[in-house]
Amino acid sequence: MLNSNILKAIVAIAIIAGGIYVIILDEPATPTGDINSIQPLPEQDEP
């Protein structure tokens, strides 16, 4: 039973460490297009 608990602890630590590793190394994708350009809305015929 002691070996089972050790195995569960190792698996839990590996899963948590893997999750932290992915979160830290995750680089957000750069936005596509020009996010600084503002286009005016088209004029409406009848509001």
C-alpha positions in Angstrom: 0.0 0.0 0.0 2.9 2.3 0.6 4.1 1.9 -3.0 0.6 2.8 -4.3 0.6 6.0 -2.3 4.1 6.9 -3.6 3.0 6.2 -7.1 -0.1 8.4 -6.7 2.0 11.2 -5.3 4.5 11.0 -8.2 1.7 11.1 -10.8 0.0 14.0 -9.0 3.3 16.0 -8.9 4.0 15.2 -12.5 0.6 16.4 -13.6 0.8 19.6 -11.6 4.4 20.4 -12.7 3.3 19.7 -16.4 0.4 22.2 -16.0 2.6 24.9 -14.5 5.3 24.3 -17.2 2.7 24.7 -20.0 1.2 27.9 -18.4 4.6 29.5 -17.9 5.9 28.7 -21.4 2.6 29.5 -23.2 3.2 32.5 -25.5 0.1 34.3 -26.6 -0.4 34.6 -30.4 0.3 38.0 -31.9 -2.9 39.7 -33.1 -3.4 39.8 -36.9 -4.1 43.0 -38.7 -3.7 46.6 -37.6 -5.4 46.9 -34.2 -4.7 50.7 -34.0 -6.8 51.7 -37.0 -10.3 52.9 -36.3 -12.8 52.7 -39.2 -15.8 55.0 -39.1 -19.2 53.4 -39.2 -21.1 53.7 -42.6 -23.8 56.3 -42.6 -27.3 55.1 -42.2 -30.2 56.1 -44.5 -32.9 56.0 -41.9 -31.8 55.7 -38.2 
